[in-house]
Amino acid sequence: MRLENILLGNPLTGYDQKTIAVFFATAIISQLIGYLMSSYSLGHLPASVVSVTMIGQPIITAIIAVPLLGEMPVPSQIIGGFIALAGIYLVNVSHESKIKGQEN
C-alpha cells in the first residue's frame, strides 16, 4: 500500500496528531474486533460455517457505506450480495439440521 501511495503521489507524512490518532484507532479497533469475533466464532462453530459466514463481511460493509459515504452499489453488486447471502443461509440451515439430526 505504501508503494501505491508513493506512485499516486499521496503524502505519507505531514498529518496532524488528530488524523494520525484516527488512523491508528481505526486500524486497531477494526482489527481487534474482527480478530476477537473470528476467534470466538471458531470456538463455538465449525470452521466450515464460520468461513462461509465471513463472506458476508463485504456485504455488511457495502450496506454501511450507503448512509455513511453515500455510495450506492451497482445492480451486479446487489445481485452478487443476494447470492452470497443465499449461500450463507444454506450453509447455516444445513449446519442446524445436522445438529438437530444428531440430537435425535
Secondary structure, 3 states (H helix, E strand, C coil): CHHHHHHHCCCCCCCCHHHHHHHHHHHHHHHHHHHHHHHHHHHHCCHHHHHHHHHHHHHHHHHHHHHHHCCCCCHHHHHHHHHHHHHHHHHHHHHHHHHHHHHC
